[in-house]
């Protein structure tokens, strides 16, 4: 194995760098893995190989290396798949003679493969687990950027995107681990890509006893294409993170699917391909303790499709929902220790507790957990950070536990959209209003966006800095706006507790033959500044005008006393495809018998 440590000179990781990784996560604002996170991961692997972290990692991490290697022996096998493809892997074998449980950890979708999460493997090993981590086929760089140094975490072959070959590979890796380790019980654990593979392997391989799936998906088809709208940025981001050129990293079938997705004309093969990679399709094949951990503003795998899958899972099961976007809650804890003075990474602590209970029979209270734990958006307490204009969290956001997802929503409120009122916007009112129409012209740029950047905006949310929208700056020529009056608190300073999946119904027409509308629900404070609650696009491909209804993404959000709820409808968002041409005029109306309305879930 070739590692960074074989280059001269060795660049050690400092405590300050570790703190940044712990706070900011692995992803930078461009959606790329931070170089210092890669450097730390490589240094940590080298420390394991050398059995010493001196000069490579700070003292607190060197201590973890010592603890893990006191109980486990590291190896770095290359496991041969059934078709001869070599899978880069890393194993930590417990030295005790008693049987120990095994955690198999398929790597996430990053160009660096399994090495990025070395900190997590050492943590598991120090807790008494055998660990076998591997990079799924096709994932990984051929060499480090700007060098000819081969990257040791790269697997051979082409990316199968959690397809049949990946599922067989997971079982092949498991067979290797069982032959080598003779484990007492087995879990598959993963984040992002590795979480989907974990679910799929467990559904077909009866040797798997437990699943932990973080930042996961339930249906890859609807993650790519839903409400007749393609999720462009998500797919583009994934294509860019395989570690090589698209033509080199995917086989002919996948390249054809990606081409059809890009064209957007013949989506049925894309749907079939994505559905084959949907854990939801296999739900019910086995009863297995399954732990999900996801985020409200997930940009790659939207929350509603995860909820649909979770609802179908047999018990025992657990769903933790957090503030932020993909990998923001658990990602930093998989890579590095908490920042100095910070508490443990709670999303990961609970994932480890799930393993401890179902693999080691620890009496840690997991069997008494309710199925659902929802972190309520932006209920944390923050204070200004020194010098950079950002906030830091001094009290974590509130969490609410429910026995099932069905218990999250206890009531609904229907708000009717009205015609233009004083000030130029429409109202959201409990009174029925129909017989009106309003229109806007699709601009070259959106007036509102769901997020500035995939993952980066959600990482800021998780850290206490949600995106602020200036509602007075929305150009009403290019978007339509409706809002409530100031809402009055029913209890404890909270005017509305939005809990669940909102639904919107409107009648849409366009000067084009088809139309895309993107709905955003905002929480507006007294000065007109707003934060996003939820959003969702909808494309109507023919037969305009059409009355359509669709679900926005689920949310747990408290609207405070005196705040207003605002609905914005625009014609484009860079996250998604749009059927609109610039300059098209879109009309939203409310004919008699089909009033335009917003249904709010309350809890």
N, C-alpha and C positions, 0 to 999 in steps of 0.2 A: 504494500500500500504506500502510495506517495502522499505526503501531507505538506501543509504549509511549513511545518517545523523543519522540513528538509531543505528549505530555502535559507539563504544567509543574507541578512541576519534575522533571527527570531524576533518578532514584534509581540511583546507580552500585552495582555489585556489589563487595563487599569480598573480600579474601583469606580472611578468616575464614568468610564465607558459602560461598565456593568449597570450603573444607576440609570444611565440614559436608555439602555436597552430595556430595563425593567419598567421605566415610565413610558417610553415611546413605542415599545414593541419592535418587531422585526422589520416592519415595512416603512419605507420612507414615503414622502409625498408623491413620488412618481410611481408608487406601486411596486418598487423593487426592494429586495432584501438589503437591509443596511450592511455596508461592508464591515462595520465593527462587530455586527452580530455573527457574520461569517467567520471573521478572524477569531472571535471568542470560541465559536464552536470547533474550529480547526485546532486551536490551542488546547481545548479541553480533550479532544480525541488524542492529540499528541501526548498530553499529560497522562492519559490512561495507558497509552502504549509504553511510555517511559516509566510508568508507575511513580511519577512525581510531577507536581504542578509548579515547582519552583521556577520562577522567571517567566512562566506562561500565563498563569491566572492568579488573581488575588487570593489572599490567605484563606478567606472563608470558603472559597470554591475548592482550593487545594485540600481543605479539610474534608469536603464531600468526596473528593477523589480517593483520599485515604480510607474513609469509612466504607465506601463501596468496594474498594479493592481488598479490604480486609475480609470481606465475605464472598466476593465473586471474582471469577477469572475471566478476563476479556479475550475474545477472539474476533477475527474479522473475515469470516468465510465468504466465498462467492458461491451462491447456491444455484445449481443448474435447474432451470425450468424444464418442463416436459418436452419442449421443442428445442432445447439446447441453449436458450438465452440465459446469460449469466446475470444474476441479481446480486448487487452489492448489499452486504449485510454486516451486522455487528451483533455479537452475542455476549451476554454477561451471564456466566454460569455460577450459581451458588455453590460454595465449597462444602457445605454440610452434606452429610450422607442421608439425611431425612428428605422425603419428597417435598418439593417446594412448588408453588404455583408459578405459571408462566404468563407473561404479558407479551404478545406479539404486536409490534408497532409498525404498520405500514407508514411510510413517510408521506407528508403532505405534498402538494403540488408546488414545489419550488425547484429551481435549478440546482439546488445543493443537496437534495435527497435527505437520507437519514441523519447525516452528521449534525444538522442544524439543531436537533433536539437531544443532543448528548446529555445535557444537564438533566432532562427528564429521565433518561435511562438510568443514570447514576442514582437519581433519587429513588427510583423503583428498586434498583438493586440493593440500596442501603436499607430498604424496607423489607427485604427478604424475598424478592421476586427474581426468578430467572427472567431475562429480557432477550428478545430477539427482534431487532429493528431491521427493516430492509427498505430499499428504494424500489418502488414499482417499475416495471419494465418501461424503457424509453425515457425515463425522467433523469435529467442531470446534464451538466456541462461536460464537454469533452476535455476542456482545460479551463483553468482559472482565467478570468478576463485579463487581457494584456500580457499573458504569459503562455509558455508551452508546458506548464506544470499540469499533469493530468489530475482531475478531481476524483478523489477516491470514493465518493458516494454515488457515482453514476452507474446505472444499470444499462445493460445492452438492450437491443430491440427497439421497437416503436411503441409509442404510447397507445394503450388500449382503452383509456378513459373508463376504467372500472368495468370493462367488458368481460366476455367469457374467459379470455386468456388471463386477465388479472385475477379472476375468481379461482381459476385452476392454480395460478401461481401462489395465491394465499394458502391453499391447501398443501401445495408442494413444500412451501416454507414451513408450514406447521408439521408436516411429516418429518422434515429434517430436524426440527426442534425436539419433537417427541423422541426420535431415535437418539439424539444427543443428550437429552436432559431428563427424560422420563418424568414429566411434571405431574403434580397431583391434580391440578385443575388448570384451565386455560381461558384467558381473555384475549380478545382483539380490542385494541385501543388506538384511536387515531384522531387527528385533527384535519378538517377539510377533506382533501382527496383521500387521505388515509382512513378517515371516518366512514366514508361511503364504502370503500373497499372492505372495511371491517364488518359493516352491516351485511354486505352481500356474501362474504365468505361464511359468516356465522349462519346465514339463512340456509346454506347448502351443506355445511360441514358440521356434523353432529358432535364432533370432538370439541367444539367451542362452547364454553359454559357461560360467558359473560361478554357484553359489549359496552364499551365507552366510546361515544361518538360526539365529538366537539366541532362546532361550526360545520354541521353536516347537512346533507340533503336527503329528501325523501323521494323526490321525483326529478330526475335530471331533465326530463323533457320539459316540464313546466318551469324549471329553473332557467331554461334557455328561451322558452317561447310560451307565453301565456297571454290570454285575452287578445289573441291574434297579433301580438306585438313581440318582436325579437329583442332579447336582452343583449344588445350589442357590446357594451363596455365589458360586461362580465366575461363573455366568450373571448373577446379580444385580449383581455387581461390574462386569461388562462393560456391562450396560445403563446403569449409572450413570455411565459414563465416555465417552459419545459426545459430550457437550457440549450436550445438550438433552433435552427430554421424550421419553419412549418413543414416544408417539403421533406426534410430529413427526419422529423420526429414522428410523423404520422404515416400509417399505411394507406394504400389506395382507397379503401373503404372510408376511412375517417376523413381523408382529404376530400372525397366526393361529398360527404355529409357537411363538412365545413364550407365547401363551395356553395352547396344548396342553401345553407344557413345565410351566407353572405349575400346571396342573390335574393333570398326571401320569396321566391316564386313557387317552389315546390317543397312545402314544409312537411308533407306527410312522412317521407323517409326520415327526416330529422326527428320527428315525434316518435316514430317506431324505434329508431336507434337510441334515443334518450330514455324511452320507456324500458328498454331492455336493461338499462343501467340504473333502474329505479328500485331502491330497497323496498319501496311501497308495494311493488309487484309481488314480493316474496313474503309479505307480512302474513303471519298465521301458519307458516310452514313449520316453525319451531317456537316453543315457549322458552325464552331466554332473558334473564335480567338485563335490561337495556337502559343506559343512561345517556340522555341527550343534553347538550349545552349549546345554546344558540343566542342570537342577538336580534333585537327588534328591528334595527335598521340595516339588516343584512343585505349587502349589495350583490353577492354572488348566488346565494341560495335563499330566496325570500322566505320569510317565516311561515306564510300560510301553507306552503306545500310540506314543510316540516311538521306542522300541526296535524295535517291530514294523515300523515304516516304515523305520528305518535299516537293519535287517537285509535288507530287500528292495532297497535302493538298489544300483545297479551301482557298481563302483569306478571312479575313486578317491573315497574318502569318509573323513570323520573325524567322530568323536563325542567331544566333551569333556563330561564330567559333573562338576558342581561341588556343593559344599555350598550349602544355602540354598533359596530359593523364586524364583519368577518374576522375572527381570530383575536379581536381586541381584548376580550376578557382573559382568556386562558393563554394566548400566545406568548406574552412575555414570560410567564411562569414556566413554560415548556423549555425556554431558551436560557434563562438566567435566574438567579435568586432575586427576591424582592429588593427594592432600593433600600438603602440604609434608613432605619427608623420606620419603614412601612411594615404592615402586617403581612401574613402569608397570602398567597394568591388563592382567594376563596374559591373561584371556579375549579381550580385544580385540586385544592384540598378536598372538595366534595367528590370529585371524580375518583381520587385515590381512596376515599372512604368507601365508595361503592365497590371498588376492587377488594378492599380489605374485608368487607362483610361477605361478599359472595364468593370470594376465592379462598379466604383464610378463616371464615366463620367468626370474625371479630364481632363482639357484641357492642357495636358503636352507635346504635340508634338508627342506622340506615333503614331497617325494616319498619320503623315507625314514621318515616318521612312521607308526607303527602306526595301525590304524583307531580304536582305543579308548584314551582316557585318562580314568581314573576317579580323582577326588579322594576320598580315604578320609575318611569323616565324622569330624569333630572331632579329627583327629590334629594340628591346629595346636597351637603352644605360645603361651600367653597370659600376660599379666601384668596386675594390677589397674590400671585407669585412675585418674587423680587425681580424687577427689572425687565421682564419680557412681555408684560401686558396680559399674560395668561392667568388662569386660576388654578389652584390646587385644591384637591378634596380634603376636607378636614373631618367630615362625617359621611359615611357611605350612604348611598341611596337606599330607600326603604324597600324591603322585599315582602311580598304577600304569598302565603302558601294556601293552596286549594287542593281538595281531595281529587279533583279531576278537572279537565279543561271545561267541561260542561258547567262547572260551578263558578267559572271566572266571570261570565256575564249573567247578571241577575235581573236586568231590566233593559229596555231600549227606549230611546227618545227619537221621534221623527221630526226633523226640521225641514220645512218646505222652502225651496228656493223661490225667490220673487223676482219681479221685474226691477228695473233700475229705480232706486230710491234717491232721496236727497243725498248729495255728495257723490253720486255717480256709480255707486256699487249697489248690488242687490242685497236683500236681507235673507237671513236664515231664521225662520219663524215657525212656531207651532201651528199657525193658522194656514189653512189650505189656500194656495194662490195658483191659479192656472190662467191660460189664455194669453200668455206673454211670450215674447222671444227677444233674445239679445244676441249680439254677434261680436266677433273679434277677427282681426286679420293676423294670420300666422306670420310671425316675424322671422328674421334670419337668425336670431338668438333667442333663447328662452328667457322669460321674465323671472321664472322661479326654477330652481333645480333641486332635485332630491338630495344631492350631495355634491360637493366640489370635486372630490376625488374618491374613487373606490378605496375603502379601507382607511385612508388617511383621515377623512372627515369623521368617520365612526370612532377612530382611535382618539380623536380630540374629544368627542362626546364622552367616551369612557373615562377620559382623564379630567372631566369637569368643564369642558369648553365646547358646548354644543354650538352649531352654526347659528348665527343671528341673521334673520331676514328683515330688511327694512321695507315694510309694506307700503309706505308712501312712495317708494321708488318704483313700484310695479306699474308699468305703462299699461293703462287700461285699454289702449288701442289694440294691444297684442295679447291680452289675457282678460278673462272675466273674473270678477271677485264678488263673493257674497260673505256676509258676516252677521253674527249675532250682535245684540247689544251687550254691554257689560254684564257678565253673569254674576249672580249673587250666591254667596256661599250657603250651602245647606248645612254643613258641619265642618268644624275645625279649619275654617279658612279655605276650604276646597269647594269650588262651585260645581264641578263635574268630575267624576271618576270614570274616565273612558277605559273600559276593560273588554277587550275582545276585538272582533272584526267589524269595522264600519262598512256600510253598503251605500252606494250611490246610484240613483236612477235619474237619467236625463234623456231628452230627445235631441238628437244630433242631426244636423244637415251641413252640407259643405258645397262650395262651388266646384270642388274636385269630386271625382266619382267615389272616393273613399275618404275616411277621416280618422285621425288619431287624436284623442284627447287625453291629457294627463291631469289627474286630479290630485291636489295637495291639500291636506288639512293642517292648518297652522294654529298655534296658540299665541295670541297677540296681547301684549301687556299694555299698560296705560299710555306709554309713549309711542306706540305703533311698532315697536320691535317685536319680532316673533321667533318662535322655534317650531320646528316641524314635528307634528305628531305622527303622520303617516302619509302615504301616497300610493298611487297605482295608475298605470296607463291602460287605455282601452282603444283598440282599433276596430272600426266598422268598415268592412271591405266592400260592401255593396248594399243596394236597396235603401239608399238614403231618401228621405229622412227616416231615422230609425229610433225607436225608444229602446234604450239599453240600460241594463243594471249590471254592476260588477262590484266585487269586494275590494276594498282597500286592504293593505296589509295590517295584521293584528297589532294592537298597541295596549300598553298599560301606562296611562298618562293622567296626571292630576292637573286640571285647569283651575287656577287659583281665583279667589274672589276678585271681581273687577276686571278680569281678563275677558277677551272675546275669542270665539272660535271663528276662523276665517277659512272659507273654501275658495281655492284658486283653480281655475281650469285654463290650461295652456295647450298649445299644439305640438310641443316638442320638448324633449329632455335628452341630453347627450347620452344618458344611460341606455336609451331605447331607439328602436327604429321608429320612423314616422312616415305615414302614408300621405302627409300633407306636402304640398308645394308651398314655397315661400310666396306670400301674397294671397293665398287661398283665404276665403272668408268662411269661417265656421259659425254656425248658428246653433245656439242652445235655446230650446223652447220648452214650454210646459203646457201641452194641449189638455183640453178637458178629458177626464178619464185616465190620464197618465201624468199626474203632477210630478215635476222634478223634485226630488227629495233626498235628504241625507239621513240615513238611519244610524244613530250612535249607539254602540253597546255600552252599557253602564254596569258598574259593579260596586 
